Amino acid sequence: MSSAYADAMPVIILWDIDHTLVENAGVSKEIYRAAFTQLAGRRPDVPVVTEGRTDRLIMRDLFADHGLSQPTWPDIEHALETSGTEHRAELARRGYVLPGAREALMIAASRRSWVSSVLTGNIAANAQVKLGTFGLDDLLDLPVGAYGADADERSALVPVARERIQHHRALDPATPVVLVGDTPQDVLAARHSGAAVIAVATGQHTAEQLHAAGATTVLRDLSDTDTVIGLLQSHAT
Ligand SMILES: [Mg+2]
């Protein structure tokens, strides 16, 4: 197969952000804690549990765990956005791009027939902060991605992205979708939506845990660019 032929085969790649492309070094949890403090008028006294869940569920559980009534979603989203902006310098100081992520994104972006975007539990504003801080935002087609405000459950984000891509990028509805992510939630989102998944063990979960969730392909990280691009290409039709 020539590279020109391979390039003609479309595929939709939806990258997770935290612990897949970017290591946030704990700053992400500080963003939730600060947003909670801003809304509740007190600091949270339970740990924030993220693990690939959406911002809607993370914040809902945080209020429920404290026995507090739920603020409206627009108020939560505003607090998360403010907190995300306030933590940008801290993220730049402590966070970093994970090995191979930039190289893989650059090649994916250069394939004319590929759509390379994000599927993340973050609200769009904070996805922009996390990617923009490290100069990855220009390598992704962010307007057609799916974000934490779009649904409660991660698996519901796959059809959201698919619809945006079909509408704005005029792709065949049958174009295969590949998720790349670091948690069992990423794997389950793919399984529940007919997408393929490449799991990466760069987060809290081991390769064994990702396999147990149903991932057939688990990489230690994204550092072997040829392998990553080859796997993505293998899903293109
Ligand atoms: Mg993640």
py3Dmol code that shows the C-alpha trace and the ligand (Angstrom):
import py3Dmol

protein = """\
ATOM      1  CA  MET A   1       0.000   0.000   0.000  1.00  0.00           C
ATOM      2  CA  SER A   2       1.536   3.314  -1.028  1.00  0.00           C
ATOM      3  CA  SER A   3       1.470   6.174   1.421  1.00  0.00           C
ATOM      4  CA  ALA A   4      -0.627   8.220  -1.026  1.00  0.00           C
ATOM      5  CA  TYR A   5      -3.228   5.453  -1.079  1.00  0.00           C
ATOM      6  CA  ALA A   6      -3.186   5.167   2.692  1.00  0.00           C
ATOM      7  CA  ASP A   7      -3.573   8.910   2.972  1.00  0.00           C
ATOM      8  CA  ALA A   8      -6.789   8.723   0.962  1.00  0.00           C
ATOM      9  CA  MET A   9      -8.488   6.449   3.491  1.00  0.00           C
ATOM     10  CA  PRO A  10     -10.498   8.484   5.967  1.00  0.00           C
ATOM     11  CA  VAL A  11     -10.598   7.910   9.693  1.00  0.00           C
ATOM     12  CA  ILE A  12     -11.817   9.992  12.615  1.00  0.00           C
ATOM     13  CA  ILE A  13      -9.386  10.092  15.543  1.00  0.00           C
ATOM     14  CA  LEU A  14     -10.666  11.376  18.869  1.00  0.00           C
ATOM     15  CA  TRP A  15      -7.919  11.941  21.421  1.00  0.00           C
ATOM     16  CA  ASP A  16      -8.446  12.096  25.155  1.00  0.00           C
ATOM     17  CA  ILE A  17      -6.431  14.941  26.713  1.00  0.00           C
ATOM     18  CA  ASP A  18      -5.498  14.313  30.377  1.00  0.00           C
ATOM     19  CA  HIS A  19      -2.885  11.558  30.830  1.00  0.00           C
ATOM     20  CA  THR A  20      -3.107  10.729  27.105  1.00  0.00           C
ATOM     21  CA  LEU A  21      -1.694  13.846  25.410  1.00  0.00           C
ATOM     22  CA  VAL A  22      -0.869  15.951  28.464  1.00  0.00           C
ATOM     23  CA  GLU A  23       0.261  15.125  32.001  1.00  0.00           C
ATOM     24  CA  ASN A  24      -1.401  17.770  34.153  1.00  0.00           C
ATOM     25  CA  ALA A  25       0.553  16.795  37.320  1.00  0.00           C
ATOM     26  CA  GLY A  26      -2.440  17.242  39.613  1.00  0.00           C
ATOM     27  CA  VAL A  27      -3.396  20.697  38.321  1.00  0.00           C
ATOM     28  CA  SER A  28      -6.614  19.321  36.846  1.00  0.00           C
ATOM     29  CA  LYS A  29      -7.876  18.233  40.268  1.00  0.00           C
ATOM     30  CA  GLU A  30      -6.941  21.644  41.645  1.00  0.00           C
ATOM     31  CA  ILE A  31      -9.145  23.206  38.960  1.00  0.00           C
ATOM     32  CA  TYR A  32     -12.148  21.205  40.232  1.00  0.00           C
ATOM     33  CA  ARG A  33     -11.334  21.997  43.842  1.00  0.00           C
ATOM     34  CA  ALA A  34     -11.110  25.723  43.125  1.00  0.00           C
ATOM     35  CA  ALA A  35     -14.341  25.671  41.115  1.00  0.00           C
ATOM     36  CA  PHE A  36     -16.094  23.878  43.991  1.00  0.00           C
ATOM     37  CA  THR A  37     -14.727  26.396  46.505  1.00  0.00           C
ATOM     38  CA  GLN A  38     -15.898  29.272  44.337  1.00  0.00           C
ATOM     39  CA  LEU A  39     -19.442  27.853  44.148  1.00  0.00           C
ATOM     40  CA  ALA A  40     -19.836  26.347  47.622  1.00  0.00           C
ATOM     41  CA  GLY A  41     -17.997  28.996  49.608  1.00  0.00           C
ATOM     42  CA  ARG A  42     -15.909  26.304  51.290  1.00  0.00           C
ATOM     43  CA  ARG A  43     -13.120  23.995  50.278  1.00  0.00           C
ATOM     44  CA  PRO A  44     -13.960  20.388  49.449  1.00  0.00           C
ATOM     45  CA  ASP A  45     -13.066  17.871  52.132  1.00  0.00           C
ATOM     46  CA  VAL A  46     -13.143  14.773  49.953  1.00  0.00           C
ATOM     47  CA  PRO A  47     -10.718  13.919  47.141  1.00  0.00           C
ATOM     48  CA  VAL A  48     -11.772  14.733  43.596  1.00  0.00           C
ATOM     49  CA  VAL A  49     -12.257  11.573  41.536  1.00  0.00           C
ATOM     50  CA  THR A  50     -11.771  12.081  37.803  1.00  0.00           C
ATOM     51  CA  GLU A  51     -10.806   8.789  36.081  1.00  0.00           C
ATOM     52  CA  GLY A  52     -12.012   9.715  32.618  1.00  0.00           C
ATOM     53  CA  ARG A  53     -15.417  10.973  33.731  1.00  0.00           C
ATOM     54  CA  THR A  54     -17.027  14.121  32.385  1.00  0.00           C
ATOM     55  CA  ASP A  55     -16.883  17.490  34.141  1.00  0.00           C
ATOM     56  CA  ARG A  56     -20.645  17.257  34.650  1.00  0.00           C
ATOM     57  CA  LEU A  57     -20.349  14.023  36.648  1.00  0.00           C
ATOM     58  CA  ILE A  58     -17.197  15.018  38.514  1.00  0.00           C
ATOM     59  CA  MET A  59     -18.788  18.216  39.798  1.00  0.00           C
ATOM     60  CA  ARG A  60     -22.180  16.609  40.452  1.00  0.00           C
ATOM     61  CA  ASP A  61     -20.564  13.964  42.647  1.00  0.00           C
ATOM     62  CA  LEU A  62     -18.499  16.557  44.482  1.00  0.00           C
ATOM     63  CA  PHE A  63     -21.631  18.447  45.537  1.00  0.00           C
ATOM     64  CA  ALA A  64     -23.497  15.221  46.337  1.00  0.00           C
ATOM     65  CA  ASP A  65     -20.591  13.978  48.493  1.00  0.00           C
ATOM     66  CA  HIS A  66     -20.869  17.140  50.584  1.00  0.00           C
ATOM     67  CA  GLY A  67     -24.667  16.921  50.852  1.00  0.00           C
ATOM     68  CA  LEU A  68     -24.984  20.216  49.015  1.00  0.00           C
ATOM     69  CA  SER A  69     -27.628  21.108  46.447  1.00  0.00           C
ATOM     70  CA  GLN A  70     -26.449  21.199  42.830  1.00  0.00           C
ATOM     71  CA  PRO A  71     -25.688  24.582  41.285  1.00  0.00           C
ATOM     72  CA  THR A  72     -27.012  25.067  37.758  1.00  0.00           C
ATOM     73  CA  TRP A  73     -24.797  23.760  34.982  1.00  0.00           C
ATOM     74  CA  PRO A  74     -24.122  27.265  33.576  1.00  0.00           C
ATOM     75  CA  ASP A  75     -22.862  28.303  37.037  1.00  0.00           C
ATOM     76  CA  ILE A  76     -20.666  25.196  37.271  1.00  0.00           C
ATOM     77  CA  GLU A  77     -19.302  25.686  33.768  1.00  0.00           C
ATOM     78  CA  HIS A  78     -18.510  29.330  34.496  1.00  0.00           C
ATOM     79  CA  ALA A  79     -16.679  28.390  37.705  1.00  0.00           C
ATOM     80  CA  LEU A  80     -14.702  25.683  35.881  1.00  0.00           C
ATOM     81  CA  GLU A  81     -13.778  28.113  33.130  1.00  0.00           C
ATOM     82  CA  THR A  82     -12.619  30.763  35.606  1.00  0.00           C
ATOM     83  CA  SER A  83     -10.659  28.190  37.567  1.00  0.00           C
ATOM     84  CA  GLY A  84      -9.098  26.749  34.413  1.00  0.00           C
ATOM     85  CA  THR A  85      -7.879  30.167  33.309  1.00  0.00           C
ATOM     86  CA  GLU A  86      -6.477  30.869  36.779  1.00  0.00           C
ATOM     87  CA  HIS A  87      -4.503  27.613  36.745  1.00  0.00           C
ATOM     88  CA  ARG A  88      -2.943  28.058  33.326  1.00  0.00           C
ATOM     89  CA  ALA A  89       0.412  29.294  34.635  1.00  0.00           C
ATOM     90  CA  GLU A  90       0.557  26.458  37.163  1.00  0.00           C
ATOM     91  CA  LEU A  91      -0.180  23.941  34.422  1.00  0.00           C
ATOM     92  CA  ALA A  92       2.600  25.417  32.292  1.00  0.00           C
ATOM     93  CA  ARG A  93       4.970  25.146  35.258  1.00  0.00           C
ATOM     94  CA  ARG A  94       4.203  21.577  36.356  1.00  0.00           C
ATOM     95  CA  GLY A  95       2.558  19.878  33.375  1.00  0.00           C
ATOM     96  CA  TYR A  96       4.076  18.538  30.192  1.00  0.00           C
ATOM     97  CA  VAL A  97       3.276  16.920  26.860  1.00  0.00           C
ATOM     98  CA  LEU A  98       3.461  13.135  27.123  1.00  0.00           C
ATOM     99  CA  PRO A  99       6.119  11.327  25.048  1.00  0.00           C
ATOM    100  CA  GLY A 100       5.253  11.096  21.355  1.00  0.00           C
ATOM    101  CA  ALA A 101       1.970  12.985  21.647  1.00  0.00           C
ATOM    102  CA  ARG A 102       3.082  16.044  19.689  1.00  0.00           C
ATOM    103  CA  GLU A 103       4.667  13.956  16.921  1.00  0.00           C
ATOM    104  CA  ALA A 104       1.561  11.760  16.541  1.00  0.00           C
ATOM    105  CA  LEU A 105      -0.710  14.818  16.436  1.00  0.00           C
ATOM    106  CA  MET A 106       1.492  16.487  13.821  1.00  0.00           C
ATOM    107  CA  ILE A 107       1.336  13.493  11.495  1.00  0.00           C
ATOM    108  CA  ALA A 108      -2.399  12.973  12.040  1.00  0.00           C
ATOM    109  CA  ALA A 109      -3.002  16.655  11.260  1.00  0.00           C
ATOM    110  CA  SER A 110      -0.998  16.361   8.042  1.00  0.00           C
ATOM    111  CA  ARG A 111      -3.206  13.577   6.638  1.00  0.00           C
ATOM    112  CA  ARG A 112      -5.752  15.347   4.489  1.00  0.00           C
ATOM    113  CA  SER A 113      -8.424  12.679   4.751  1.00  0.00           C
ATOM    114  CA  TRP A 114      -8.113  12.227   8.525  1.00  0.00           C
ATOM    115  CA  VAL A 115     -10.110  14.179  11.069  1.00  0.00           C
ATOM    116  CA  SER A 116      -8.104  14.488  14.273  1.00  0.00           C
ATOM    117  CA  SER A 117     -10.003  16.013  17.174  1.00  0.00           C
ATOM    118  CA  VAL A 118     -10.667  15.444  20.868  1.00  0.00           C
ATOM    119  CA  LEU A 119     -13.107  13.516  23.011  1.00  0.00           C
ATOM    120  CA  THR A 120     -12.652  14.755  26.544  1.00  0.00           C
ATOM    121  CA  GLY A 121     -14.524  15.110  29.807  1.00  0.00           C
ATOM    122  CA  ASN A 122     -13.209  18.679  30.043  1.00  0.00           C
ATOM    123  CA  ILE A 123     -15.383  21.608  29.116  1.00  0.00           C
ATOM    124  CA  ALA A 124     -14.210  23.123  25.831  1.00  0.00           C
ATOM    125  CA  ALA A 125     -12.645  26.172  27.508  1.00  0.00           C
ATOM    126  CA  ASN A 126     -10.440  24.024  29.732  1.00  0.00           C
ATOM    127  CA  ALA A 127      -9.565  21.672  26.892  1.00  0.00           C
ATOM    128  CA  GLN A 128      -8.315  24.779  25.106  1.00  0.00           C
ATOM    129  CA  VAL A 129      -6.311  25.803  28.186  1.00  0.00           C
ATOM    130  CA  LYS A 130      -4.715  22.377  28.570  1.00  0.00           C
ATOM    131  CA  LEU A 131      -3.822  22.031  24.885  1.00  0.00           C
ATOM    132  CA  GLY A 132      -3.018  25.680  24.246  1.00  0.00           C
ATOM    133  CA  THR A 133      -0.615  25.865  27.182  1.00  0.00           C
ATOM    134  CA  PHE A 134       1.606  23.350  25.372  1.00  0.00           C
ATOM    135  CA  GLY A 135       0.956  24.492  21.788  1.00  0.00           C
ATOM    136  CA  LEU A 136      -1.073  21.407  20.856  1.00  0.00           C
ATOM    137  CA  ASP A 137      -4.334  23.225  20.069  1.00  0.00           C
ATOM    138  CA  ASP A 138      -3.344  24.123  16.496  1.00  0.00           C
ATOM    139  CA  LEU A 139      -2.677  20.443  15.744  1.00  0.00           C
ATOM    140  CA  LEU A 140      -6.301  19.452  16.416  1.00  0.00           C
ATOM    141  CA  ASP A 141      -9.650  20.174  14.783  1.00  0.00           C
ATOM    142  CA  LEU A 142     -11.153  21.393  18.064  1.00  0.00           C
ATOM    143  CA  PRO A 143     -14.498  22.826  16.822  1.00  0.00           C
ATOM    144  CA  VAL A 144     -15.745  19.320  15.923  1.00  0.00           C
ATOM    145  CA  GLY A 145     -14.627  17.631  19.160  1.00  0.00           C
ATOM    146  CA  ALA A 146     -16.857  16.473  22.014  1.00  0.00           C
ATOM    147  CA  TYR A 147     -16.556  17.935  25.502  1.00  0.00           C
ATOM    148  CA  GLY A 148     -17.653  17.549  29.085  1.00  0.00           C
ATOM    149  CA  ALA A 149     -20.584  19.925  28.710  1.00  0.00           C
ATOM    150  CA  ASP A 150     -22.064  17.833  25.886  1.00  0.00           C
ATOM    151  CA  ALA A 151     -23.215  14.846  27.973  1.00  0.00           C
ATOM    152  CA  ASP A 152     -22.991  13.208  31.386  1.00  0.00           C
ATOM    153  CA  GLU A 153     -21.544   9.929  30.177  1.00  0.00           C
ATOM    154  CA  ARG A 154     -18.371   9.703  28.144  1.00  0.00           C
ATOM    155  CA  SER A 155     -19.876   7.113  25.793  1.00  0.00           C
ATOM    156  CA  ALA A 156     -22.518   9.676  24.767  1.00  0.00           C
ATOM    157  CA  LEU A 157     -19.738  11.979  23.559  1.00  0.00           C
ATOM    158  CA  VAL A 158     -18.832   9.713  20.639  1.00  0.00           C
ATOM    159  CA  PRO A 159     -22.076  10.335  18.679  1.00  0.00           C
ATOM    160  CA  VAL A 160     -21.768  14.050  19.520  1.00  0.00           C
ATOM    161  CA  ALA A 161     -18.365  14.259  17.839  1.00  0.00           C
ATOM    162  CA  ARG A 162     -19.470  12.040  14.975  1.00  0.00           C
ATOM    163  CA  GLU A 163     -22.433  14.301  14.234  1.00  0.00           C
ATOM    164  CA  ARG A 164     -20.324  17.470  14.403  1.00  0.00           C
ATOM    165  CA  ILE A 165     -17.763  15.972  12.039  1.00  0.00           C
ATOM    166  CA  GLN A 166     -20.370  14.761   9.555  1.00  0.00           C
ATOM    167  CA  HIS A 167     -22.069  18.131   9.616  1.00  0.00           C
ATOM    168  CA  HIS A 168     -19.008  20.365   9.369  1.00  0.00           C
ATOM    169  CA  ARG A 169     -16.455  18.201   7.556  1.00  0.00           C
ATOM    170  CA  ALA A 170     -18.785  16.330   5.190  1.00  0.00           C
ATOM    171  CA  LEU A 171     -17.449  12.862   5.947  1.00  0.00           C
ATOM    172  CA  ASP A 172     -19.188   9.625   5.044  1.00  0.00           C
ATOM    173  CA  PRO A 173     -21.321   8.571   8.075  1.00  0.00           C
ATOM    174  CA  ALA A 174     -19.622   5.163   7.937  1.00  0.00           C
ATOM    175  CA  THR A 175     -16.146   6.640   8.488  1.00  0.00           C
ATOM    176  CA  PRO A 176     -14.487   4.641  11.277  1.00  0.00           C
ATOM    177  CA  VAL A 177     -13.816   6.306  14.620  1.00  0.00           C
ATOM    178  CA  VAL A 178     -10.784   5.556  16.788  1.00  0.00           C
ATOM    179  CA  LEU A 179     -10.576   6.752  20.382  1.00  0.00           C
ATOM    180  CA  VAL A 180      -7.201   7.155  22.054  1.00  0.00           C
ATOM    181  CA  GLY A 181      -7.352   7.270  25.841  1.00  0.00           C
ATOM    182  CA  ASP A 182      -5.908   6.188  29.156  1.00  0.00           C
ATOM    183  CA  THR A 183      -8.852   4.992  31.277  1.00  0.00           C
ATOM    184  CA  PRO A 184     -11.389   2.161  31.260  1.00  0.00           C
ATOM    185  CA  GLN A 185     -13.955   4.934  30.635  1.00  0.00           C
ATOM    186  CA  ASP A 186     -12.282   5.644  27.290  1.00  0.00           C
ATOM    187  CA  VAL A 187     -12.377   1.948  26.423  1.00  0.00           C
ATOM    188  CA  LEU A 188     -16.032   1.596  27.431  1.00  0.00           C
ATOM    189  CA  ALA A 189     -16.992   4.724  25.494  1.00  0.00           C
ATOM    190  CA  ALA A 190     -15.524   3.132  22.374  1.00  0.00           C
ATOM    191  CA  ARG A 191     -17.157  -0.239  23.010  1.00  0.00           C
ATOM    192  CA  HIS A 192     -20.585   1.314  23.614  1.00  0.00           C
ATOM    193  CA  SER A 193     -20.461   3.359  20.440  1.00  0.00           C
ATOM    194  CA  GLY A 194     -18.926   1.041  17.875  1.00  0.00           C
ATOM    195  CA  ALA A 195     -15.617   2.897  17.829  1.00  0.00           C
ATOM    196  CA  ALA A 196     -12.179   1.328  17.958  1.00  0.00           C
ATOM    197  CA  VAL A 197      -9.829   2.213  20.779  1.00  0.00           C
ATOM    198  CA  ILE A 198      -6.114   2.515  21.324  1.00  0.00           C
ATOM    199  CA  ALA A 199      -5.466   2.551  25.051  1.00  0.00           C
ATOM    200  CA  VAL A 200      -2.332   4.093  26.533  1.00  0.00           C
ATOM    201  CA  ALA A 201      -1.055   3.231  29.994  1.00  0.00           C
ATOM    202  CA  THR A 202       0.187   6.758  30.754  1.00  0.00           C
ATOM    203  CA  GLY A 203      -2.460   7.490  33.383  1.00  0.00           C
ATOM    204  CA  GLN A 204      -3.533   5.861  36.632  1.00  0.00           C
ATOM    205  CA  HIS A 205      -4.546   2.599  34.998  1.00  0.00           C
ATOM    206  CA  THR A 206      -2.292  -0.319  34.141  1.00  0.00           C
ATOM    207  CA  ALA A 207      -2.190  -2.123  30.820  1.00  0.00           C
ATOM    208  CA  GLU A 208      -3.877  -5.068  32.567  1.00  0.00           C
ATOM    209  CA  GLN A 209      -6.763  -2.889  33.739  1.00  0.00           C
ATOM    210  CA  LEU A 210      -7.189  -1.438  30.256  1.00  0.00           C
ATOM    211  CA  HIS A 211      -7.181  -4.912  28.717  1.00  0.00           C
ATOM    212  CA  ALA A 212      -9.710  -6.041  31.318  1.00  0.00           C
ATOM    213  CA  ALA A 213     -11.995  -3.158  30.280  1.00  0.00           C
ATOM    214  CA  GLY A 214     -11.950  -4.583  26.753  1.00  0.00           C
ATOM    215  CA  ALA A 215      -9.060  -2.840  25.015  1.00  0.00           C
ATOM    216  CA  THR A 216      -7.324  -5.127  22.545  1.00  0.00           C
ATOM    217  CA  THR A 217      -4.583  -2.599  21.806  1.00  0.00           C
ATOM    218  CA  VAL A 218      -2.744  -1.106  24.776  1.00  0.00           C
ATOM    219  CA  LEU A 219       0.442   0.916  24.359  1.00  0.00           C
ATOM    220  CA  ARG A 220       2.827   1.867  27.140  1.00  0.00           C
ATOM    221  CA  ASP A 221       2.770   5.421  25.752  1.00  0.00           C
ATOM    222  CA  LEU A 222       2.661   7.239  22.386  1.00  0.00           C
ATOM    223  CA  SER A 223       6.435   7.449  21.979  1.00  0.00           C
ATOM    224  CA  ASP A 224       6.678   4.987  19.061  1.00  0.00           C
ATOM    225  CA  THR A 225       5.226   7.277  16.403  1.00  0.00           C
ATOM    226  CA  ASP A 226       5.371   4.687  13.605  1.00  0.00           C
ATOM    227  CA  THR A 227       3.381   2.218  15.702  1.00  0.00           C
ATOM    228  CA  VAL A 228       0.792   4.823  16.694  1.00  0.00           C
ATOM    229  CA  ILE A 229       0.287   6.066  13.133  1.00  0.00           C
ATOM    230  CA  GLY A 230       0.303   2.502  11.785  1.00  0.00           C
ATOM    231  CA  LEU A 231      -2.429   1.505  14.245  1.00  0.00           C
ATOM    232  CA  LEU A 232      -4.534   4.544  13.328  1.00  0.00           C
ATOM    233  CA  GLN A 233      -4.025   3.803   9.656  1.00  0.00           C
ATOM    234  CA  SER A 234      -5.093   0.185  10.168  1.00  0.00           C
ATOM    235  CA  HIS A 235      -8.540   1.426  11.195  1.00  0.00           C
ATOM    236  CA  ALA A 236      -8.964   3.676   8.135  1.00  0.00           C
ATOM    237  CA  THR A 237     -11.180   2.303   5.389  1.00  0.00           C
TER     238      THR A 237
END
"""
ligand_1 = """\
1
MG
Mg -7.581 10.766 30.389
"""
view = py3Dmol.view(width=600, height=400)
view.addModel(protein, "pdb")
view.setStyle({"model": 0}, {"cartoon": {"style": "trace"}})
view.addModel(ligand_1, "xyz")
view.setStyle({"model": 1}, {"stick": {}})
view.zoomTo()
view.show()
